[in-house]
Amino acid sequence: MLSKTATMLLGLINQKPVNAYEIIKELNYMNVKWWFNIADSTVYATIKTLEKRDFISGTIEKEGNMPDKTIYTITAKGKTELLSTLKRSILKFDYDTNIFSITAFFIDYIEPKERKKLLEQRLTILKQYLAGIEKQDTPKWATEVKPFHVANLKRMIDIVNAEISGTQRLLSVCEVLNRKLYP
């Protein structure tokens, strides 16, 4: 499974061939730094790692008097790994919600019917997770633990509810798009 940074960069490279500077500009345009800050140096290091793992390939281009730049494209191996990571990320819940946020950016890379099925499975997983957490949230338990434990449990419930809401929103988009594709 790819790291969060590798998933983000590979997803961007999958959209169109780009160089490292264009990736940095795109990350800034997307305001990624406000929820998942990727340093410029990390972009360059991750690109090198993706290239070593044969997930991307670079071609050097020269434009007039400008310095050489390397344009990166995703390889078949990279596409396979990206899709695999996206699919696994949909079915995995983590309180670090960044991986699912990154997955949501590139969820349209997954075939429509499979995407809908995966999101439905995620919704089921999240609801089961919520039910499990809520079993712990009893008046008796609340009197036996520190108030910060109770507050943290409530925070965890809030996060899962937010993930449920976000997943339902993505499913709604899937249903609208599926009606257009499969009338």
Backbone as JSON Lines, residues from 0, in Angstrom:
{"i":0,"aa":"M","n":[0.86,-1.18,0.0],"ca":[0.0,0.0,0.0],"c":[0.9,1.23,0.0]}
{"i":1,"aa":"L","n":[0.52,2.19,-0.81],"ca":[1.29,3.43,-0.92],"c":[1.13,4.29,0.33]}
{"i":2,"aa":"S","n":[2.12,5.12,0.6],"ca":[1.99,6.12,1.66],"c":[1.0,7.18,1.22]}
{"i":3,"aa":"K","n":[0.57,8.01,2.16],"ca":[-0.37,9.08,1.83],"c":[0.24,10.02,0.78]}
{"i":4,"aa":"T","n":[1.48,10.4,0.98],"ca":[2.13,11.31,0.04],"c":[2.27,10.66,-1.34]}
{"i":5,"aa":"A","n":[2.69,9.41,-1.36],"ca":[2.84,8.7,-2.65],"c":[1.5,8.57,-3.35]}
{"i":6,"aa":"T","n":[0.43,8.31,-2.59],"ca":[-0.9,8.2,-3.19],"c":[-1.3,9.53,-3.82]}
{"i":7,"aa":"M","n":[-1.08,10.62,-3.09],"ca":[-1.43,11.95,-3.6],"c":[-0.66,12.25,-4.89]}
{"i":8,"aa":"L","n":[0.65,12.04,-4.87],"ca":[1.46,12.37,-6.04],"c":[1.15,11.46,-7.22]}
{"i":9,"aa":"L","n":[1.0,10.17,-6.95],"ca":[0.69,9.25,-8.04],"c":[-0.69,9.56,-8.64]}
{"i":10,"aa":"G","n":[-1.63,9.95,-7.79],"ca":[-2.95,10.35,-8.29],"c":[-2.86,11.55,-9.2]}
{"i":11,"aa":"L","n":[-2.04,12.53,-8.82],"ca":[-1.87,13.72,-9.66],"c":[-1.18,13.39,-10.98]}
{"i":12,"aa":"I","n":[-0.17,12.54,-10.91],"ca":[0.56,12.16,-12.12],"c":[-0.34,11.32,-13.03]}
{"i":13,"aa":"N","n":[-1.25,10.56,-12.44],"ca":[-2.19,9.76,-13.23],"c":[-3.14,10.66,-14.03]}
{"i":14,"aa":"Q","n":[-3.43,11.87,-13.53],"ca":[-4.32,12.78,-14.24],"c":[-3.71,13.25,-15.55]}
{"i":15,"aa":"K","n":[-2.42,13.57,-15.49],"ca":[-1.72,14.03,-16.69],"c":[-0.22,14.05,-16.4]}
{"i":16,"aa":"P","n":[0.6,13.91,-17.42],"ca":[2.05,14.0,-17.22],"c":[2.42,15.39,-16.68]}
{"i":17,"aa":"V","n":[3.22,15.41,-15.62],"ca":[3.61,16.67,-14.98],"c":[5.04,16.59,-14.47]}
{"i":18,"aa":"N","n":[5.6,17.78,-14.2],"ca":[6.91,17.81,-13.54],"c":[6.7,18.11,-12.06]}
{"i":19,"aa":"A","n":[7.77,18.02,-11.28],"ca":[7.67,18.2,-9.83],"c":[7.14,19.58,-9.47]}
{"i":20,"aa":"Y","n":[7.6,20.61,-10.16],"ca":[7.15,21.97,-9.87],"c":[5.64,22.11,-10.1]}
{"i":21,"aa":"E","n":[5.14,21.5,-11.17],"ca":[3.7,21.55,-11.45],"c":[2.9,20.82,-10.37]}
{"i":22,"aa":"I","n":[3.46,19.75,-9.83],"ca":[2.8,19.04,-8.73],"c":[2.71,19.94,-7.52]}
{"i":23,"aa":"I","n":[3.78,20.62,-7.18],"ca":[3.78,21.54,-6.04],"c":[2.75,22.64,-6.24]}
{"i":24,"aa":"K","n":[2.7,23.19,-7.44],"ca":[1.69,24.23,-7.75],"c":[0.28,23.68,-7.58]}
{"i":25,"aa":"E","n":[0.05,22.47,-8.05],"ca":[-1.28,21.85,-7.95],"c":[-1.66,21.61,-6.48]}
{"i":26,"aa":"L","n":[-0.72,21.15,-5.69],"ca":[-0.98,20.94,-4.26],"c":[-1.34,22.26,-3.58]}
{"i":27,"aa":"N","n":[-0.65,23.33,-3.96],"ca":[-0.97,24.65,-3.41],"c":[-2.35,25.1,-3.87]}
{"i":28,"aa":"Y","n":[-2.67,24.88,-5.13],"ca":[-3.97,25.27,-5.67],"c":[-5.11,24.52,-4.96]}
{"i":29,"aa":"M","n":[-4.86,23.26,-4.63],"ca":[-5.86,22.42,-3.95],"c":[-5.94,22.72,-2.45]}
{"i":30,"aa":"N","n":[-5.08,23.59,-1.94],"ca":[-5.01,23.92,-0.51],"c":[-4.78,22.7,0.37]}
{"i":31,"aa":"V","n":[-4.0,21.77,-0.13],"ca":[-3.7,20.54,0.61],"c":[-2.99,20.86,1.92]}
{"i":32,"aa":"K","n":[-2.18,21.91,1.95],"ca":[-1.39,22.23,3.14],"c":[-2.25,22.44,4.38]}
{"i":33,"aa":"W","n":[-3.51,22.75,4.22],"ca":[-4.36,23.02,5.38],"c":[-4.84,21.75,6.07]}
{"i":34,"aa":"W","n":[-4.75,20.61,5.39],"ca":[-5.16,19.37,6.04],"c":[-4.12,18.26,5.92]}
{"i":35,"aa":"F","n":[-3.18,18.4,5.0],"ca":[-2.09,17.41,4.86],"c":[-0.91,18.11,4.22]}
{"i":36,"aa":"N","n":[-0.06,18.67,5.03],"ca":[1.04,19.48,4.52],"c":[2.15,18.59,3.96]}
{"i":37,"aa":"I","n":[2.44,18.78,2.71],"ca":[3.51,18.05,2.04],"c":[4.59,19.06,1.67]}
{"i":38,"aa":"A","n":[5.75,18.95,2.28],"ca":[6.84,19.87,2.0],"c":[7.34,19.66,0.57]}
{"i":39,"aa":"D","n":[7.84,20.74,-0.01],"ca":[8.38,20.64,-1.38],"c":[9.46,19.57,-1.46]}
{"i":40,"aa":"S","n":[10.32,19.5,-0.45],"ca":[11.4,18.49,-0.45],"c":[10.81,17.08,-0.42]}
{"i":41,"aa":"T","n":[9.67,16.9,0.24],"ca":[9.02,15.59,0.28],"c":[8.47,15.22,-1.09]}
{"i":42,"aa":"V","n":[7.98,16.21,-1.82],"ca":[7.5,15.95,-3.19],"c":[8.64,15.38,-4.03]}
{"i":43,"aa":"Y","n":[9.8,16.04,-3.99],"ca":[10.94,15.58,-4.79],"c":[11.42,14.2,-4.34]}
{"i":44,"aa":"A","n":[11.5,13.98,-3.04],"ca":[11.96,12.69,-2.52],"c":[10.97,11.57,-2.89]}
{"i":45,"aa":"T","n":[9.7,11.85,-2.78],"ca":[8.67,10.85,-3.1],"c":[8.68,10.52,-4.59]}
{"i":46,"aa":"I","n":[8.87,11.53,-5.41],"ca":[8.96,11.29,-6.86],"c":[10.13,10.33,-7.16]}
{"i":47,"aa":"K","n":[11.25,10.56,-6.53],"ca":[12.41,9.68,-6.74],"c":[12.09,8.24,-6.31]}
{"i":48,"aa":"T","n":[11.4,8.11,-5.18],"ca":[11.02,6.78,-4.69],"c":[10.05,6.11,-5.66]}
{"i":49,"aa":"L","n":[9.06,6.86,-6.13],"ca":[8.1,6.3,-7.09],"c":[8.79,5.87,-8.38]}
{"i":50,"aa":"E","n":[9.78,6.65,-8.79],"ca":[10.53,6.31,-10.0],"c":[11.37,5.04,-9.78]}
{"i":51,"aa":"K","n":[12.01,4.93,-8.62],"ca":[12.82,3.74,-8.31],"c":[11.96,2.48,-8.25]}
{"i":52,"aa":"R","n":[10.71,2.63,-7.81],"ca":[9.81,1.48,-7.71],"c":[9.09,1.21,-9.03]}
{"i":53,"aa":"D","n":[9.44,1.95,-10.07],"ca":[8.86,1.81,-11.41],"c":[7.36,2.11,-11.45]}
{"i":54,"aa":"F","n":[6.9,3.01,-10.57],"ca":[5.5,3.44,-10.6],"c":[5.32,4.64,-11.53]}
{"i":55,"aa":"I","n":[6.4,5.36,-11.79],"ca":[6.39,6.47,-12.73],"c":[7.66,6.42,-13.56]}
{"i":56,"aa":"S","n":[7.61,7.08,-14.7],"ca":[8.83,7.22,-15.5],"c":[8.96,8.68,-15.89]}
{"i":57,"aa":"G","n":[10.2,9.12,-15.96],"ca":[10.46,10.51,-16.28],"c":[11.12,10.68,-17.63]}
{"i":58,"aa":"T","n":[10.71,11.74,-18.33],"ca":[11.3,12.09,-19.61],"c":[11.78,13.53,-19.52]}
{"i":59,"aa":"I","n":[13.03,13.76,-19.88],"ca":[13.59,15.1,-19.81],"c":[13.17,15.89,-21.04]}
{"i":60,"aa":"E","n":[12.65,17.1,-20.8],"ca":[12.23,17.98,-21.89],"c":[12.98,19.29,-21.79]}
{"i":61,"aa":"K","n":[13.21,19.88,-22.94],"ca":[13.89,21.18,-23.01],"c":[12.98,22.13,-23.79]}
{"i":62,"aa":"E","n":[12.72,23.31,-23.19],"ca":[11.9,24.32,-23.85],"c":[12.72,25.59,-23.99]}
{"i":63,"aa":"G","n":[13.16,25.88,-25.17],"ca":[13.91,27.12,-25.42],"c":[15.11,27.26,-24.5]}
{"i":64,"aa":"N","n":[15.24,28.43,-23.88],"ca":[16.37,28.7,-22.98],"c":[16.1,28.27,-21.55]}
{"i":65,"aa":"M","n":[14.95,27.68,-21.31],"ca":[14.59,27.24,-19.96],"c":[15.43,26.03,-19.57]}
{"i":66,"aa":"P","n":[15.64,25.84,-18.27],"ca":[16.37,24.65,-17.83],"c":[15.59,23.37,-18.17]}
{"i":67,"aa":"D","n":[16.32,22.27,-18.29],"ca":[15.68,20.98,-18.53],"c":[14.68,20.7,-17.41]}
{"i":68,"aa":"K","n":[13.58,20.03,-17.78],"ca":[12.65,19.59,-16.75],"c":[12.24,18.16,-17.04]}
{"i":69,"aa":"T","n":[11.98,17.43,-15.97],"ca":[11.58,16.05,-16.12],"c":[10.07,15.96,-15.97]}
{"i":70,"aa":"I","n":[9.44,15.4,-17.01],"ca":[8.0,15.2,-17.02],"c":[7.74,13.74,-16.64]}
{"i":71,"aa":"Y","n":[6.9,13.55,-15.62],"ca":[6.63,12.21,-15.11],"c":[5.28,11.71,-15.6]}
{"i":72,"aa":"T","n":[5.25,10.43,-15.97],"ca":[4.01,9.76,-16.34],"c":[3.9,8.49,-15.5]}
{"i":73,"aa":"I","n":[2.68,8.08,-15.27],"ca":[2.45,6.88,-14.47],"c":[2.65,5.65,-15.35]}
{"i":74,"aa":"T","n":[3.2,4.6,-14.79],"ca":[3.39,3.34,-15.52],"c":[2.21,2.42,-15.24]}
{"i":75,"aa":"A","n":[2.13,1.33,-15.97],"ca":[1.07,0.34,-15.73],"c":[1.18,-0.19,-14.3]}
{"i":76,"aa":"K","n":[2.41,-0.42,-13.85],"ca":[2.63,-0.89,-12.47],"c":[2.15,0.16,-11.47]}
{"i":77,"aa":"G","n":[2.39,1.42,-11.77],"ca":[1.94,2.51,-10.91],"c":[0.43,2.61,-10.85]}
{"i":78,"aa":"K","n":[-0.23,2.44,-12.0],"ca":[-1.7,2.48,-12.03],"c":[-2.29,1.36,-11.2]}
{"i":79,"aa":"T","n":[-1.7,0.17,-11.33],"ca":[-2.17,-0.98,-10.56],"c":[-2.03,-0.71,-9.06]}
{"i":80,"aa":"E","n":[-0.89,-0.2,-8.65],"ca":[-0.64,0.08,-7.23],"c":[-1.55,1.2,-6.72]}
{"i":81,"aa":"L","n":[-1.75,2.23,-7.54],"ca":[-2.64,3.33,-7.14],"c":[-4.06,2.82,-6.93]}
{"i":82,"aa":"L","n":[-4.58,2.08,-7.89],"ca":[-5.95,1.54,-7.76],"c":[-6.07,0.63,-6.56]}
{"i":83,"aa":"S","n":[-5.09,-0.21,-6.34],"ca":[-5.1,-1.11,-5.19],"c":[-5.13,-0.32,-3.88]}
{"i":84,"aa":"T","n":[-4.31,0.72,-3.8],"ca":[-4.28,1.56,-2.59],"c":[-5.6,2.27,-2.39]}
{"i":85,"aa":"L","n":[-6.16,2.83,-3.46],"ca":[-7.44,3.53,-3.35],"c":[-8.54,2.59,-2.84]}
{"i":86,"aa":"K","n":[-8.6,1.4,-3.41],"ca":[-9.64,0.44,-3.02],"c":[-9.48,0.02,-1.56]}
{"i":87,"aa":"R","n":[-8.25,-0.28,-1.16],"ca":[-8.03,-0.68,0.24],"c":[-8.31,0.47,1.2]}
{"i":88,"aa":"S","n":[-8.01,1.69,0.77],"ca":[-8.24,2.85,1.62],"c":[-9.72,3.12,1.85]}
{"i":89,"aa":"I","n":[-10.54,2.78,0.88],"ca":[-11.99,2.95,1.03],"c":[-12.51,2.01,2.12]}
{"i":90,"aa":"L","n":[-11.96,0.82,2.16],"ca":[-12.46,-0.2,3.09],"c":[-11.78,-0.17,4.45]}
{"i":91,"aa":"K","n":[-10.88,0.78,4.65],"ca":[-10.15,0.86,5.91],"c":[-10.54,2.14,6.63]}
{"i":92,"aa":"F","n":[-10.91,2.01,7.89],"ca":[-11.19,3.21,8.67],"c":[-10.0,3.49,9.58]}
{"i":93,"aa":"D","n":[-9.6,4.75,9.61],"ca":[-8.5,5.18,10.46],"c":[-8.85,6.57,10.97]}
{"i":94,"aa":"Y","n":[-8.52,6.83,12.22],"ca":[-8.8,8.16,12.75],"c":[-7.95,9.23,12.08]}
{"i":95,"aa":"D","n":[-6.87,8.83,11.43],"ca":[-6.14,9.75,10.55],"c":[-6.92,9.73,9.24]}
{"i":96,"aa":"T","n":[-7.81,10.66,9.08],"ca":[-8.73,10.63,7.94],"c":[-8.11,11.13,6.65]}
{"i":97,"aa":"N","n":[-6.84,11.51,6.68],"ca":[-6.21,12.04,5.48],"c":[-6.16,11.03,4.35]}
{"i":98,"aa":"I","n":[-5.9,9.75,4.64],"ca":[-5.8,8.79,3.54],"c":[-7.13,8.67,2.81]}
{"i":99,"aa":"F","n":[-8.25,8.72,3.53],"ca":[-9.53,8.66,2.83],"c":[-9.8,9.97,2.09]}
{"i":100,"aa":"S","n":[-9.37,11.08,2.65],"ca":[-9.52,12.36,1.95],"c":[-8.75,12.34,0.63]}
{"i":101,"aa":"I","n":[-7.55,11.8,0.66],"ca":[-6.75,11.68,-0.56],"c":[-7.45,10.72,-1.54]}
{"i":102,"aa":"T","n":[-7.94,9.62,-1.02],"ca":[-8.66,8.64,-1.86],"c":[-9.87,9.29,-2.53]}
{"i":103,"aa":"A","n":[-10.59,10.11,-1.77],"ca":[-11.79,10.76,-2.32],"c":[-11.43,11.67,-3.5]}
{"i":104,"aa":"F","n":[-10.24,12.29,-3.47],"ca":[-9.81,13.12,-4.6],"c":[-9.72,12.32,-5.89]}
{"i":105,"aa":"F","n":[-9.34,11.06,-5.76],"ca":[-9.05,10.25,-6.94],"c":[-10.01,9.06,-7.09]}
{"i":106,"aa":"I","n":[-11.13,9.11,-6.41],"ca":[-12.08,7.99,-6.4],"c":[-12.65,7.73,-7.8]}
{"i":107,"aa":"D","n":[-12.64,8.75,-8.64],"ca":[-13.18,8.56,-10.0],"c":[-12.28,7.68,-10.86]}
{"i":108,"aa":"Y","n":[-11.11,7.29,-10.37],"ca":[-10.25,6.35,-11.11],"c":[-10.8,4.93,-11.03]}
{"i":109,"aa":"I","n":[-11.69,4.68,-10.07],"ca":[-12.27,3.36,-9.89],"c":[-13.54,3.29,-10.74]}
{"i":110,"aa":"E","n":[-13.75,2.15,-11.37],"ca":[-14.94,1.96,-12.22],"c":[-16.2,2.26,-11.43]}
{"i":111,"aa":"P","n":[-17.2,2.89,-12.06],"ca":[-18.39,3.36,-11.35],"c":[-19.11,2.31,-10.48]}
{"i":112,"aa":"K","n":[-19.36,1.14,-11.02],"ca":[-20.09,0.13,-10.24],"c":[-19.26,-0.36,-9.05]}
{"i":113,"aa":"E","n":[-17.98,-0.55,-9.27],"ca":[-17.11,-1.0,-8.18],"c":[-16.96,0.09,-7.12]}
{"i":114,"aa":"R","n":[-16.86,1.32,-7.57],"ca":[-16.75,2.47,-6.65],"c":[-17.96,2.52,-5.73]}
{"i":115,"aa":"K","n":[-19.14,2.38,-6.3],"ca":[-20.38,2.4,-5.51],"c":[-20.39,1.25,-4.51]}
{"i":116,"aa":"K","n":[-20.02,0.08,-4.96],"ca":[-20.0,-1.1,-4.08],"c":[-19.01,-0.9,-2.93]}
{"i":117,"aa":"L","n":[-17.83,-0.38,-3.23],"ca":[-16.81,-0.15,-2.2],"c":[-17.29,0.89,-1.18]}
{"i":118,"aa":"L","n":[-17.93,1.95,-1.65],"ca":[-18.44,2.97,-0.73],"c":[-19.56,2.42,0.14]}
{"i":119,"aa":"E","n":[-20.41,1.57,-0.43],"ca":[-21.45,0.93,0.37],"c":[-20.84,0.04,1.45]}
{"i":120,"aa":"Q","n":[-19.78,-0.69,1.08],"ca":[-19.08,-1.52,2.05],"c":[-18.44,-0.66,3.14]}
{"i":121,"aa":"R","n":[-17.88,0.48,2.76],"ca":[-17.28,1.4,3.74],"c":[-18.35,1.89,4.71]}
{"i":122,"aa":"L","n":[-19.49,2.22,4.19],"ca":[-20.59,2.7,5.03],"c":[-20.98,1.63,6.06]}
{"i":123,"aa":"T","n":[-21.05,0.39,5.63],"ca":[-21.36,-0.71,6.54],"c":[-20.28,-0.84,7.63]}
{"i":124,"aa":"I","n":[-19.03,-0.78,7.21],"ca":[-17.91,-0.88,8.16],"c":[-17.98,0.26,9.18]}
{"i":125,"aa":"L","n":[-18.21,1.47,8.7],"ca":[-18.29,2.63,9.59],"c":[-19.44,2.51,10.59]}
{"i":126,"aa":"K","n":[-20.59,2.04,10.12],"ca":[-21.74,1.89,11.01],"c":[-21.48,0.81,12.06]}
{"i":127,"aa":"Q","n":[-20.79,-0.27,11.68],"ca":[-20.43,-1.3,12.64],"c":[-19.43,-0.75,13.67]}
{"i":128,"aa":"Y","n":[-18.49,0.03,13.18],"ca":[-17.5,0.65,14.05],"c":[-18.19,1.58,15.05]}
{"i":129,"aa":"L","n":[-19.12,2.38,14.56],"ca":[-19.85,3.31,15.43],"c":[-20.65,2.54,16.49]}
{"i":130,"aa":"A","n":[-21.32,1.48,16.07],"ca":[-22.09,0.68,17.02],"c":[-21.19,0.11,18.11]}
{"i":131,"aa":"G","n":[-20.0,-0.33,17.73],"ca":[-19.05,-0.85,18.71],"c":[-18.6,0.21,19.71]}
{"i":132,"aa":"I","n":[-18.32,1.4,19.22],"ca":[-17.89,2.49,20.1],"c":[-19.03,2.88,21.03]}
{"i":133,"aa":"E","n":[-20.22,2.97,20.49],"ca":[-21.36,3.41,21.29],"c":[-21.71,2.43,22.4]}
{"i":134,"aa":"K","n":[-21.35,1.14,22.23],"ca":[-21.58,0.16,23.3],"c":[-20.8,0.53,24.56]}
{"i":135,"aa":"Q","n":[-19.65,1.14,24.35],"ca":[-18.82,1.53,25.49],"c":[-19.39,2.77,26.19]}
{"i":136,"aa":"D","n":[-20.1,3.59,25.45],"ca":[-20.61,4.87,25.96],"c":[-21.87,4.66,26.8]}
{"i":137,"aa":"T","n":[-21.67,4.23,28.04],"ca":[-22.81,4.01,28.94],"c":[-22.67,4.93,30.15]}
{"i":138,"aa":"P","n":[-23.77,5.25,30.79],"ca":[-23.69,6.09,32.0],"c":[-22.77,5.48,33.07]}
{"i":139,"aa":"K","n":[-22.85,4.17,33.24],"ca":[-22.01,3.5,34.24],"c":[-20.52,3.67,33.89]}
{"i":140,"aa":"W","n":[-20.17,3.41,32.64],"ca":[-18.77,3.54,32.21],"c":[-18.3,4.97,32.43]}
{"i":141,"aa":"A","n":[-19.15,5.94,32.09],"ca":[-18.77,7.36,32.21],"c":[-18.43,7.75,33.64]}
{"i":142,"aa":"T","n":[-19.03,7.06,34.61],"ca":[-18.72,7.38,36.01],"c":[-17.46,6.68,36.49]}
{"i":143,"aa":"E","n":[-16.98,5.68,35.74],"ca":[-15.82,4.89,36.17],"c":[-14.5,5.35,35.56]}
{"i":144,"aa":"V","n":[-14.57,6.24,34.6],"ca":[-13.34,6.7,33.93],"c":[-13.19,8.2,34.08]}
{"i":145,"aa":"K","n":[-12.04,8.69,33.71],"ca":[-11.79,10.13,33.77],"c":[-12.66,10.87,32.76]}
{"i":146,"aa":"P","n":[-13.03,12.09,33.08],"ca":[-13.85,12.89,32.14],"c":[-13.2,13.04,30.77]}
{"i":147,"aa":"F","n":[-11.86,13.07,30.71],"ca":[-11.19,13.19,29.41],"c":[-11.39,11.94,28.57]}
{"i":148,"aa":"H","n":[-11.52,10.77,29.22],"ca":[-11.8,9.54,28.46],"c":[-13.18,9.62,27.83]}
{"i":149,"aa":"V","n":[-14.14,10.13,28.59],"ca":[-15.5,10.28,28.07],"c":[-15.48,11.28,26.9]}
{"i":150,"aa":"A","n":[-14.8,12.41,27.1],"ca":[-14.72,13.43,26.04],"c":[-14.06,12.86,24.79]}
{"i":151,"aa":"N","n":[-13.01,12.06,24.98],"ca":[-12.32,11.48,23.83],"c":[-13.21,10.47,23.1]}
{"i":152,"aa":"L","n":[-13.96,9.68,23.85],"ca":[-14.88,8.73,23.21],"c":[-15.91,9.49,22.38]}
{"i":153,"aa":"K","n":[-16.43,10.58,22.91],"ca":[-17.4,11.41,22.17],"c":[-16.75,11.98,20.91]}
{"i":154,"aa":"R","n":[-15.48,12.38,21.03],"ca":[-14.74,12.89,19.87],"c":[-14.62,11.8,18.81]}
{"i":155,"aa":"M","n":[-14.33,10.57,19.24],"ca":[-14.21,9.46,18.31],"c":[-15.55,9.2,17.6]}
{"i":156,"aa":"I","n":[-16.63,9.3,18.34],"ca":[-17.96,9.14,17.76],"c":[-18.21,10.24,16.72]}
{"i":157,"aa":"D","n":[-17.8,11.46,17.05],"ca":[-17.96,12.58,16.1],"c":[-17.2,12.31,14.81]}
{"i":158,"aa":"I","n":[-15.98,11.79,14.93],"ca":[-15.17,11.51,13.74],"c":[-15.83,10.44,12.88]}
{"i":159,"aa":"V","n":[-16.29,9.37,13.49],"ca":[-16.94,8.3,12.73],"c":[-18.22,8.82,12.07]}
{"i":160,"aa":"N","n":[-18.99,9.62,12.8],"ca":[-20.2,10.2,12.19],"c":[-19.85,11.1,11.01]}
{"i":161,"aa":"A","n":[-18.77,11.86,11.12],"ca":[-18.33,12.7,10.0],"c":[-17.94,11.83,8.8]}
{"i":162,"aa":"E","n":[-17.27,10.72,9.05],"ca":[-16.89,9.8,7.97],"c":[-18.13,9.17,7.33]}
{"i":163,"aa":"I","n":[-19.12,8.84,8.15],"ca":[-20.37,8.29,7.62],"c":[-21.03,9.33,6.71]}
{"i":164,"aa":"S","n":[-21.11,10.56,7.19],"ca":[-21.72,11.63,6.4],"c":[-20.97,11.86,5.09]}
{"i":165,"aa":"G","n":[-19.65,11.89,5.16],"ca":[-18.85,12.09,3.95],"c":[-18.99,10.94,2.97]}
{"i":166,"aa":"T","n":[-19.04,9.72,3.48],"ca":[-19.21,8.55,2.62],"c":[-20.59,8.57,1.97]}
{"i":167,"aa":"Q","n":[-21.62,8.95,2.72],"ca":[-22.96,9.06,2.14],"c":[-22.99,10.12,1.04]}
{"i":168,"aa":"R","n":[-22.27,11.21,1.24],"ca":[-22.2,12.27,0.23],"c":[-21.55,11.73,-1.05]}
{"i":169,"aa":"L","n":[-20.47,10.99,-0.9],"ca":[-19.8,10.41,-2.07],"c":[-20.71,9.4,-2.76]}
{"i":170,"aa":"L","n":[-21.44,8.62,-1.97],"ca":[-22.39,7.66,-2.56],"c":[-23.47,8.38,-3.34]}
{"i":171,"aa":"S","n":[-23.94,9.51,-2.85],"ca":[-24.95,10.29,-3.57],"c":[-24.43,10.73,-4.92]}
{"i":172,"aa":"V","n":[-23.18,11.16,-4.96],"ca":[-22.58,11.57,-6.23],"c":[-22.49,10.35,-7.16]}
{"i":173,"aa":"C","n":[-22.11,9.21,-6.61],"ca":[-22.05,7.98,-7.43],"c":[-23.4,7.67,-8.04]}
{"i":174,"aa":"E","n":[-24.45,7.78,-7.25],"ca":[-25.78,7.46,-7.74],"c":[-26.21,8.42,-8.85]}
{"i":175,"aa":"V","n":[-25.92,9.69,-8.69],"ca":[-26.24,10.67,-9.74],"c":[-25.48,10.34,-11.01]}
{"i":176,"aa":"L","n":[-24.19,10.08,-10.89],"ca":[-23.37,9.76,-12.07],"c":[-23.8,8.45,-12.7]}
{"i":177,"aa":"N","n":[-24.13,7.46,-11.86],"ca":[-24.59,6.17,-12.42],"c":[-25.88,6.32,-13.2]}
{"i":178,"aa":"R","n":[-26.79,7.19,-12.74],"ca":[-28.05,7.42,-13.48],"c":[-27.75,8.02,-14.85]}
{"i":179,"aa":"K","n":[-26.71,8.85,-14.92],"ca":[-26.34,9.44,-16.21],"c":[-25.68,8.42,-17.12]}
{"i":180,"aa":"L","n":[-24.84,7.54,-16.51],"ca":[-24.13,6.54,-17.3],"c":[-25.01,5.35,-17.69]}
{"i":181,"aa":"Y","n":[-25.9,4.96,-16.77],"ca":[-26.74,3.78,-16.97],"c":[-28.2,4.15,-16.78]}
{"i":182,"aa":"P","n":[-28.77,4.92,-17.72],"ca":[-30.17,5.39,-17.55],"c":[-31.19,4.25,-17.54]}
